Amino acid sequence: MGRDKFEEPDELIEVLIELGQKESTNTEAVIKVIEDARGRILHVYPPYLIIALIPTAFISRLKIDPAIHSVDTEKISVERLEAASEIFRLAYAAWNEYLKRKSTKASIDKGTSLSWDAPGRLPPDPPPHMREILRRKEEEQNKNDKDLL
C-alpha cells in the first residue's frame, strides 16, 4: 500500500470500506493510508470494516488497494446484502439504514437552515392582515408623494 498524499483540499465523502479477508490484511496500515490522504476514520470494526471520511479523489486509489475488498459510498444492493455472511449482512444493513436516514434528513433540512436574506432567497410573505396594512401605508405614501409634486 503506497502512501499517496494530496496537497489540494478535496470534497470529503463517507465510505464503507470492507477489508480483504486475508490474514495479511493490516487494519492499522489501511488506517494510516486513509489518514495520509487527509481522510478521517469514523468507525473501525477490525478486522473487517472501516467507515471513513475521505477525499473523493482518493476513492479510486482505495478501490485498487490489494488490502481492500470494496469501497462503497452508496447503498449496498439487496443481492449483495443477502449473499453476505451474517456479520457483513448486519453491517451492510446498518450502512443502508444510515444512508437512508441521512438522505431523509437532508431532504427535510434542505433550505430550512438558511436565513431568509441569504443570497438568492427572498423574505417570507407577511400574513394577509399585515399585507393589507402595508398596502394601505404604501398607498398613503404614494398619495403624499404626489401631493408634494
Rosetta blueprint (number, residue, H / E / L):
1 M L
2 G L
3 R L
4 D L
5 K L
6 F L
7 E L
8 E L
9 P L
10 D L
11 E L
12 L E
13 I E
14 E E
15 V E
16 L E
17 I E
18 E E
19 L E
20 G L
21 Q L
22 K L
23 E L
24 S L
25 T L
26 N L
27 T H
28 E H
29 A H
30 V H
31 I H
32 K H
33 V H
34 I H
35 E H
36 D H
37 A L
38 R L
39 G L
40 R E
41 I E
42 L E
43 H E
44 V E
45 Y E
46 P L
47 P L
48 Y L
49 L E
50 I E
51 I E
52 A E
53 L E
54 I E
55 P E
56 T H
57 A H
58 F H
59 I H
60 S H
61 R H
62 L H
63 K H
64 I L
65 D L
66 P L
67 A L
68 I E
69 H E
70 S E
71 V E
72 D E
73 T L
74 E L
75 K L
76 I L
77 S L
78 V H
79 E H
80 R H
81 L H
82 E H
83 A H
84 A L
85 S L
86 E H
87 I H
88 F H
89 R H
90 L H
91 A H
92 Y H
93 A H
94 A H
95 W H
96 N H
97 E H
98 Y H
99 L H
100 K H
101 R H
102 K H
103 S H
104 T H
105 K H
106 A H
107 S H
108 I H
109 D H
110 K L
111 G L
112 T L
113 S L
114 L L
115 S L
116 W L
117 D L
118 A L
119 P L
120 G L
121 R L
122 L L
123 P L
124 P L
125 D L
126 P L
127 P L
128 P H
129 H H
130 M H
131 R H
132 E H
133 I H
134 L H
135 R H
136 R H
137 K H
138 E H
139 E H
140 E H
141 Q H
142 N H
143 K H
144 N H
145 D H
146 K H
147 D H
148 L H
149 L L
